[in-house]
Amino acid sequence: MQKIAIFVGAVTLLVGLLGLVAPVSISPGRLPVDCGSPLSPDMSQAKQANDGELAEAVITDIDFVALCRMELNDRRALTITAAAGGVFILAVAAGVSALSRSRQRTG
């Protein structure tokens, strides 16, 4: 059971950390706009879309920068929560493991 908890905790932590470096993009109106990653946001393409400089951009009232910020914040919240959950699971598994070892030694 402890090995399963350690595995689940490690996978959850890894998913959380990978989610922080994975690229984020939005596509309102079928126009894909890259936003960078939660650790290194890049709003240049979103600003170009707001200014109508992208060839595919249709003049609309969509705020691409705001959408990118919201998507990046959502990704940060999800991945940081997952990573923290993984750390918590690993800590609990380590504590249970240490407790069971100390009980085996004492008898």
PAZAPA-4460 file (N, C-alpha, C; in steps of 0.05 Angstrom, whole numbers, plus 32768, in hexadecimal, padded with zeros to 4 digits):
% residues 107
    n_x    n_y    n_z   ca_x   ca_y   ca_z    c_x    c_y    c_z   seq   type   mol
   8010   7FE8   8000   8000   8000   8000   8011   8019   8000     1      M     A
   8027   8018   800E   8039   8030   8010   8046   8035   7FF5     2      Q     A
   804D   801F   7FE7   8059   8023   7FCC   8046   8030   7FB9     3      K     A
   802C   8029   7FBB   8018   8035   7FAA   8015   8053   7FB1     4      I     A
   8015   8059   7FCA   8013   8076   7FD2   802B   8085   7FC9     5      A     A
   8043   807A   7FCB   805B   8087   7FC1   805A   808B   7FA3     6      I     A
   8051   8077   7F95   804E   8079   7F78   803A   808F   7F70     7      F     A
   8023   808F   7F7D   800E   80A3   7F77   8019   80BF   7F7E     8      V     A
   8026   80C2   7F94   8031   80DC   7F9C   8046   80E6   7F89     9      G     A
   8057   80D3   7F80   806C   80DB   7F6D   8061   80E3   7F52    10      A     A
   804D   80D4   7F49   8040   80DB   7F2F   8032   80F5   7F31    11      V     A
   8023   80F9   7F47   8015   8113   7F4A   8028   812A   7F4B    12      T     A
   803E   8127   7F59   8052   813C   7F5B   805E   8142   7F3F    13      L     A
   8064   812C   7F30   8070   812F   7F16   805C   813D   7F02    14      L     A
   8043   8135   7F03   802F   8142   7EF2   802D   8160   7EF9    15      V     A
   802D   8166   7F12   802C   8182   7F1A   8043   8192   7F10    16      G     A
   805B   8187   7F13   8073   8195   7F0A   8074   8198   7EEB    17      L     A
   806C   8183   7EDD   806C   8184   7EC0   8057   8198   7EB6    18      L     A
   8041   819A   7EC4   802D   81AD   7EBC   8036   81CA   7EBE    19      G     A
   804A   81CF   7ECF   8054   81EA   7ED2   8066   81F2   7EBB    20      L     A
   8072   81DF   7EAD   8083   81E5   7E97   8077   81E0   7E7B    21      V     A
   805F   81D4   7E7B   8052   81CE   7E62   8046   81E8   7E56    22      A     A
   8047   81EB   7E3C   803D   8204   7E2F   801E   8206   7E31    23      P     A
   8015   821F   7E33   7FF8   8224   7E35   7FF1   8235   7E1C    24      V     A
   7FDA   822E   7E11   7FD0   823E   7DFA   7FB2   8241   7DFD    25      S     A
   7FA7   8255   7DF0   7F8B   825A   7DEF   7F83   825A   7DD1    26      I     A
   7F6A   8256   7DCC   7F61   8257   7DB0   7F44   8261   7DAE    27      S     A
   7F3F   827A   7DB6   7F24   8285   7DB2   7F20   828B   7D94    28      P     A
   7F0A   8284   7D8A   7F04   8289   7D6E   7F17   827A   7D5B    29      G     A
   7F20   8263   7D65   7F31   8251   7D55   7F4C   825E   7D4E    30      R     A
   7F54   8272   7D5C   7F6E   827E   7D58   7F81   8275   7D6F    31      L     A
   7F93   8263   7D69   7FA5   825A   7D7F   7FB9   826F   7D86    32      P     A
   7FBB   8275   7DA0   7FCD   8289   7DAA   7FDD   827C   7DC1    33      V     A
   7FF8   827C   7DBE   8009   8271   7DD3   800C   8285   7DE9    34      D     A
   800C   827A   7E02   800E   828B   7E1A   8028   8286   7E2A    35      C     A
   8039   8274   7E21   8050   826C   7E30   8049   8256   7E43    36      G     A
   8058   8254   7E59   8052   8240   7E6E   804D   824F   7E88    37      S     A
   8042   8241   7E9C   803D   824E   7EB6   8056   8258   7EC3    38      P     A
   806D   824C   7EBE   8086   8256   7ECA   8093   826C   7EBA    39      L     A
   808E   826C   7EA0   8099   8282   7E8F   8084   828B   7E7A    40      S     A
   8071   829C   7E83   805C   82A5   7E71   8068   82B6   7E5A    41      P     A
   805B   82B5   7E43   8063   82C4   7E2C   804A   82CF   7E1F    42      D     A
   8044   82E9   7E24   802C   82F5   7E1B   802F   8303   7E00    43      M     A
   8046   8300   7DF2   804B   830F   7DDA   8037   8308   7DC4    44      S     A
   8030   82EF   7DC1   801D   82E7   7DAC   8001   82F1   7DB3    45      Q     A
   7FFA   82F0   7DCD   7FE0   82FA   7DD6   7FDE   8318   7DD1    46      A     A
   7FF4   8327   7DD6   7FF3   8344   7DD2   7FF0   834A   7DB4    47      K     A
   7FFE   833A   7DA3   7FFB   833E   7D86   7FDE   8338   7D7D    48      Q     A
   7FD2   8324   7D89   7FB6   831E   7D82   7FA3   8334   7D8B    49      A     A
   7FA9   8340   7DA3   7F99   8357   7DAC   7F9B   836F   7D99    50      N     A
   7FB3   8373   7D8F   7FB8   838A   7D7D   7FAF   8384   7D60    51      D     A
   7FA7   836B   7D5B   7F9E   8364   7D40   7FB5   8360   7D2D    52      G     A
   7FCD   835B   7D37   7FE5   8357   7D27   7FE7   833B   7D1C    53      E     A
   7FDA   8328   7D27   7FDB   830D   7D1D   7FCA   830B   7D04    54      L     A
   7FD4   82FD   7CF0   7FC6   82FB   7CD6   7FAA   82EF   7CD9    55      A     A
   7FA8   82DC   7CEB   7F8E   82CE   7CEE   7F7B   82DC   7D00    56      E     A
   7F85   82F1   7D0E   7F74   82FE   7D22   7F5D   830D   7D16    57      A     A
   7F46   8309   7D21   7F2F   8317   7D18   7F2A   832D   7D2E    58      V     A
   7F24   8344   7D25   7F20   835A   7D38   7F07   8354   7D49    59      I     A
   7F0C   834E   7D62   7EF6   8348   7D75   7EFC   8356   7D8F    60      T     A
   7EEA   8351   7DA2   7EEE   835D   7DBC   7EFB   8349   7DD0    61      D     A
   7F08   8335   7DC5   7F15   8321   7DD6   7F30   832C   7DE1    62      I     A
   7F34   832A   7DFB   7F4D   8332   7E07   7F5E   8319   7E0A    63      D     A
   7F70   8315   7DF7   7F81   82FD   7DF7   7F94   82FC   7E0E    64      F     A
   7F9F   8313   7E16   7FB1   8314   7E2D   7FA3   830B   7E47    65      V     A
   7F8B   8315   7E4B   7F7B   830D   7E62   7F75   82EF   7E62    66      A     A
   7F6E   82E5   7E4B   7F68   82C8   7E49   7F81   82B8   7E4F    67      L     A
   7F98   82C1   7E44   7FB1   82B3   7E4A   7FB7   82B3   7E68    68      C     A
   7FB4   82CA   7E74   7FB9   82CC   7E91   7FA6   82BA   7EA1    69      R     A
   7F8D   82B9   7E9A   7F7A   82A7   7EA8   7F82   828A   7EA4    70      M     A
   7F89   8282   7E8C   7F91   8267   7E86   7FAB   825F   7E95    71      E     A
   7FBE   8271   7E96   7FD7   826C   7EA5   7FD1   826A   7EC3    72      L     A
   7FC0   827B   7ECD   7FB9   827A   7EEA   7FAB   8260   7EF1    73      N     A
   7F99   8257   7EDF   7F8B   823E   7EE3   7F9F   8227   7EE4    74      D     A
   7FB1   8227   7ED0   7FC5   8212   7ECF   7FD7   8212   7EE8    75      R     A
   7FDF   822A   7EF1   7FF0   822C   7F09   7FE1   8220   7F21    76      R     A
   7FC8   8228   7F24   7FB8   821F   7F3B   7FB6   8200   7F3B    77      A     A
   7FB0   81F5   7F23   7FAD   81D8   7F21   7FC7   81C9   7F26    78      L     A
   7FDD   81D2   7F1A   7FF6   81C3   7F1C   8003   81C7   7F37    79      T     A
   8001   81DF   7F43   800C   81E2   7F5D   7FFD   81D2   7F72    80      I     A
   7FE3   81D0   7F6F   7FD3   81BF   7F80   7FDA   81A2   7F7D    81      T     A
   7FDE   8199   7F64   7FE5   817D   7F5F   8001   8177   7F6B    82      A     A
   8014   8189   7F67   802F   8185   7F72   802E   8184   7F90    83      A     A
   801F   8196   7F9D   801C   8197   7FBA   800F   817D   7FC4    84      A     A
   7FFB   8174   7FB5   7FEE   815B   7FBC   8001   8143   7FBB    85      G     A
   8012   8143   7FA6   8026   812E   7FA4   803A   812E   7FBB    86      G     A
   8043   8146   7FC2   8055   8149   7FD9   8047   813F   7FF3    87      V     A
   802E   8146   7FF6   801F   813D   800E   801D   811F   800F    88      F     A
   8016   8113   7FF8   8013   80F6   7FF7   802E   80E8   7FFE    89      I     A
   8044   80F3   7FF2   805E   80E8   7FF8   8066   80EB   8015    90      L     A
   805F   8102   8021   8065   8106   803D   8056   80F3   804F    91      A     A
   803C   80EF   8049   802C   80DD   8059   8036   80C0   8056    92      V     A
   803D   80B8   803D   8048   809D   8039   8062   8099   8048    93      A     A
   8073   80AE   8047   808D   80AC   8056   8088   80AA   8074    94      A     A
   8075   80BA   807E   806E   80B9   809A   8063   809E   80A3    95      G     A
   8051   8093   8093   8046   8079   8099   805C   8063   8098    96      V     A
   806D   8066   8085   8083   8052   8082   8096   8054   809A    97      S     A
   809D   806C   80A3   80AE   806F   80BA   80A1   8065   80D4    98      A     A
   8087   806A   80D6   8078   8061   80ED   8077   8043   80EF    99      L     A
   8072   8036   80D8   8070   8019   80D8   808B   800C   80DD   100      S     A
   80A1   8019   80D4   80BC   800F   80DA   80C3   8011   80F7   101      R     A
   80BB   8028   8103   80C1   802B   8120   80B1   8018   8131   102      S     A
   8099   8011   8129   8088   7FFE   8137   8093   7FE2   8135   103      R     A
   809F   7FDC   811D   80AB   7FC1   8119   80C3   7FBE   812B   104      Q     A
   80D3   7FD3   812E   80EB   7FD2   813E   80E5   7FCF   815C   105      R     A
   80D0   7FDD   8165   80C9   7FDC   8182   80B9   7FC3   8189   106      T     A
   80AF   7FB6   8176   80A4   7F9E   817C   808B   7F92   817C   107      G     A
***
